[in-house]
Amino acid sequence: MTNLRALHACVYLLRTRRPRAAGGRRRVLVEGVNIIKRHQRARSQNQVSQIVEREAPIHVSNVMLIDPNTDQPTRVTFRRRENGTLVRVGKRSGEDIE
């Protein structure tokens, strides 16, 4: 499973319903969303058993990019510049998203 961390992009959660945990691809990790608790057993005498909270991946269809120009959730399309590089473009504002 490929996990993509949303570091430089702000995302908007579309649904609050928890998606199924069964396999699949195209999932992202969003900080503070879909927190799960894992019970970790001690592996040696020196360690302590504990409950660890961490983020679980959610499907990309449940998040949208926040357009920095309008601060609203927007769909994203791609456009090729004159020099041949691809750039993301917000559908709502029509401007480039860096």
C-alpha positions as CSV (number, residue, x, y, z in Angstrom):
1,M,0.0,0.0,0.0
2,T,1.4,3.4,-1.0
3,N,1.1,6.1,1.6
4,L,1.4,9.7,0.5
5,R,1.8,12.3,3.3
6,A,0.1,15.5,2.6
7,L,2.9,17.9,3.7
8,H,2.6,21.0,1.7
9,A,-1.0,20.9,0.6
10,C,-4.0,21.6,2.8
11,V,-6.8,19.2,2.4
12,Y,-10.5,19.2,3.1
13,L,-12.2,16.1,4.4
14,L,-15.3,15.4,2.3
15,R,-16.9,12.7,4.5
16,T,-16.6,11.9,8.2
17,R,-17.6,8.3,7.7
18,R,-14.7,5.9,8.2
19,P,-13.8,4.0,5.0
20,R,-13.2,0.3,5.1
21,A,-9.8,-0.7,6.2
22,A,-9.5,-3.5,3.6
23,G,-6.5,-3.0,1.2
24,G,-6.5,-0.9,-1.9
25,R,-4.4,1.8,-3.3
26,R,-4.6,5.6,-3.7
27,R,-4.7,6.4,0.0
28,V,-3.3,9.4,1.8
29,L,-2.4,10.2,5.4
30,V,-3.9,13.4,6.7
31,E,-2.7,14.7,10.1
32,G,-5.3,14.5,12.9
33,V,-7.8,12.6,10.8
34,N,-8.8,8.9,11.1
35,I,-6.8,8.3,14.4
36,I,-6.6,4.6,15.3
37,K,-5.4,2.9,18.4
38,R,-3.0,0.0,18.1
39,H,-2.2,-2.3,21.1
40,Q,1.5,-2.9,21.2
41,R,2.7,-5.8,23.2
42,A,6.0,-5.7,25.1
43,R,8.7,-7.5,23.1
44,S,11.1,-8.0,26.0
45,Q,11.1,-7.8,29.8
46,N,12.4,-4.2,29.7
47,Q,9.5,-2.9,27.5
48,V,6.0,-2.0,28.6
49,S,2.8,-2.9,26.8
50,Q,1.0,0.2,25.6
51,I,-1.7,1.6,23.4
52,V,-0.3,3.7,20.5
53,E,-2.4,6.2,18.6
54,R,-1.6,6.9,14.9
55,E,-3.2,8.1,11.7
56,A,-4.6,5.6,9.3
57,P,-4.7,6.2,5.5
58,I,-7.9,7.3,3.9
59,H,-8.9,7.1,0.2
60,V,-8.0,10.1,-2.0
61,S,-11.7,10.4,-3.0
62,N,-12.5,11.6,0.5
63,V,-10.2,14.6,0.4
64,M,-10.0,17.8,-1.6
65,L,-7.2,20.3,-2.0
66,I,-7.8,23.8,-0.4
67,D,-7.2,26.5,-3.1
68,P,-4.8,29.0,-1.5
69,N,-6.3,31.8,-3.6
70,T,-9.9,31.4,-2.4
71,D,-9.4,29.2,0.8
72,Q,-12.2,26.9,-0.5
73,P,-12.1,23.2,-1.4
74,T,-11.5,22.8,-5.1
75,R,-11.0,20.0,-7.6
76,V,-7.7,20.0,-9.3
77,T,-6.7,19.7,-13.0
78,F,-3.3,19.8,-14.7
79,R,-2.1,22.2,-17.4
80,R,1.1,22.1,-19.4
81,R,3.1,25.3,-19.4
82,E,4.9,26.7,-22.4
83,N,8.2,25.2,-21.2
84,G,6.6,21.7,-21.0
85,T,6.2,21.3,-17.2
86,L,2.9,20.3,-15.6
87,V,1.3,22.5,-13.1
88,R,-1.8,22.0,-10.9
89,V,-4.7,24.3,-11.5
90,G,-7.7,24.8,-9.2
91,K,-11.0,24.4,-11.0
92,R,-12.7,27.0,-8.8
93,S,-10.3,29.9,-9.4
94,G,-8.6,28.7,-12.6
95,E,-5.2,29.8,-11.1
96,D,-2.0,27.8,-10.6
97,I,-1.5,26.0,-7.3
98,E,2.1,25.7,-6.2
